[in-house]
Amino acid sequence: MVIRAIVADDQAIVRTGFVNLLATQDDIEVVGEAEDGVQAVRIAAERRPDLALLDIRMPHKNGIEAAREITKASRGATKALMLTTFGLDEYVYDALAAGASGFLLKDTTFPELLHAVRVVAEGNALLAPELTKRLIGEFVKQRSAPVPVRTVQELTAREVEVLTHIAQGLSNTEIATRLTITDHTVKTHINRLFTKMGLRDRAQAVILAYELGLVVPQGRRPTPPPRI
């Protein structure tokens, strides 16, 4: 399977560098380049790529707005992988909430870039769970507390455990080991909680877990699971 990707960055040198690196791989084909968010949205609509690699800070339409429009227009078929210069970019939380499936720092290594592209294109998220957790935790702590439409009472105790472990960056296999259940059972719980809570992927699951208080920044106590 060949991953069809577009790359959007207003810095020509950076954009060309990513394009050339991706082009060295037999399973990745770059089908378009954009120098701003407006072009990215248009090219994504025309080429229908599997993945859009988007710089967060772009003129005319930033990467967050582009990610939101691209993922919505494609009904999730095109995954968004964000690029940011700073490890604590103030827009990362909003990027994930807008539909992005993950993000990379621009100084990422070549192997990390390729791994991220392949992981996100497969429909997964959070290529660097520890970094994602730290960033989201920081932003949730700084933002005014949201009032989630969904509540933890909508989930079973086991689903709450699974959601919490997802937010902690555990893979399905690690969750299965932690809860002493099979991988298949983990997938079943994930499918059910995603359906109940209207989640698209693990990135949205992490955000929800923080907003529900299941996982919180250091120094705050998490909301205990409901008694079923």
N, C-alpha and C positions, 0 to 999 in steps of 0.2 A: 504494500500500500504506500503510495507517495503522498506526502503531506504537502498540500498547496498552501503557500503562505504569502502574505504581503507584509512589507516593512514600512513603517511611517516614522520619520524623524526629520525635524527641520534642519539638522546639521548634516550637510551632504557627506562629509567625511565619515561620520558615525554611521549614517544610513548605508553608504556603500560598503563599509567594513562588515556590517551585519549581513548584507546581501551576499557578499563574496564568500563569507564563511559558510553560510547556509547552502550556497550553491555547490560546495565541495561534497555534499552528501547525496548519495544516490536516492535516498528515500525522502528528500525535501526538495521541492521546486518553488522558487520565488516567482510568483505570477504577477507581481505589481509592486511599485514603490510610490510613496507619497511624502510630500514635504510639509504637509499640515493635516489637521483633522478633517477638513472639508474634502480634500482629495482622498483621504483614507476611506471615508464613508462612501464616496462615489465609486472608487475602485473596488471596494468590497462588494458593493451591489452588482457591479459589472462582472467581476471575476468569481464571485462566490467561493472564496478561499476557505480552507479548513481552519486557518489560524491567522490572526492579525497581530503582528508585533508592533505595539504602539508606544511612542514616547509620551509620557504624561504631559510634559510642558511643550505645547506646540501653538503656533499662531493661528488666528482665525477660528479654530475649534480645537480645544485641548483634547488630550488623549482620553480623558474621562468621558467627555461628551461623545467622542467618536466611538468609544467602547459601548456606551449605552445604546447608541443608534445602530451600530453594527450587529450587536448581539440580539437586539429586539427585532430588527428587520429580517435577520436570518433565522429567527426563532431558536436561537442557541446553536445553530449548525456551525457558525463561525465562532471559534473561541478567541478570547482576547487575552494576550499576554503583555503586561505593561512594562515599560522601561523607565527607570527613575535614576537620577544622579545621586540623590542623597538617601542614606539608610533610613532617615526619619522624615521623608517627604510628607508634608501635611496632607497630601492628596491620596495617599495609598488606601486609607480606609474607604474613602469615597469611591475610589476606582473599583475596589472589590464589590462594594454595594451597588455600583452601576452595572455590574455584569462581568467584570474581568475575572478570569479564573486563576490569576497569579501574577507575580511581578518579578522582575530581575533588576539588579543594580547594573548600571552601564559598565562597570569595571569587572563584570562577571567573566569567568574563564570560558574558553571555547567549549570544553566538555560540559560545563554547567549550562551554557546556552543551548546546546543540542539536546541535553537531557530535558530541559524545561520545555522546549518546543514539542518534543515527542510526548512528554507526560500530559501537557495541556491539550494537545491535539487529540489525544485518546479520550478526552473528556474528564480527566482528573484535574486536581488543583493543588496549590500549596507546595510548590516544588521545594521550598525551603521552610518547612513548618516552624522551626524555632525562630526564624526571622519574622515570619508572618505573625506568629503569636505575639512577639514582642511589639511589633508595630501596631497591631490592632489593639492590644492591651493598652498601649500608651494613648492612642487616639480616643478609645472609649473612656479612658480615665479623664481626658482633657475636655471631652465634649459634654454638653448637658445630657443628663440621663434620658434616653429615649423611652417612649411608652410603647412597647411592642404590642401589636395587634394580637399576636399569638402568645399563648401562655404555656408554661411547662406542664400544667394540668392536662393538656391535650395529649400528652405522651404517657406511655407506660413507664414504670421504673426502669426497665431494661433499656428502653429507647433513650431515656435520659442518660443512662450510663454510656451508651454507644455515642450519643451526641457529644458528651463531655470528652470522651476519648478522642473523637475526631478533632475537636478543638485543641486538644493537647498534642496533635500532630501524629497520632498513632495510625499505622496502616491497618487494613482489614485483618491481616494475619496477626499483628500485635494485639489488636482488640480481642480477637478470638482467644489468644493465649491468656490475656489478662482476665477475661471473663469465663474461661474454660468452656468455650463453645466452639462450634465448627465455623470455618470461613463462610460456608453457605448460610448459616444462621445469622452471622453478622450482616451479610448482604441483604438478607430478608428484613432485618431490623432497620437497616439504612434505607431500603426502598420504602418501607412503611412510614418512617419518620419524615423522609423527604416529601412523600405524598401528603401527609397530614399538615406539614408546615409550609408547603409550597416552595420547597427548596430546589434549586437547579443543580447545584454541585457542592463540593466540600467547602469551597470558599464561603458560600452563603451560610453553610452550616456553622462555620467558625464564628462568623459575625453574629448569627442568632444566639449561639451559646454564650457569647459575651454579653449581648443585650439582655438575655434572660437571667444573667448572673450565675450561670453554671460554671464559667471560668472567668476569673476576674484578675485585674492587675494585682501585683504583689502588695500585701498590706490590707486587702479587703477580703472578707469572708464570702465564699460562694453560697448561693441559694441551695439548701438541701433538697435532694430528690423528693418527689411527692410520695406519700405512703399509699400504696395501692392495696 
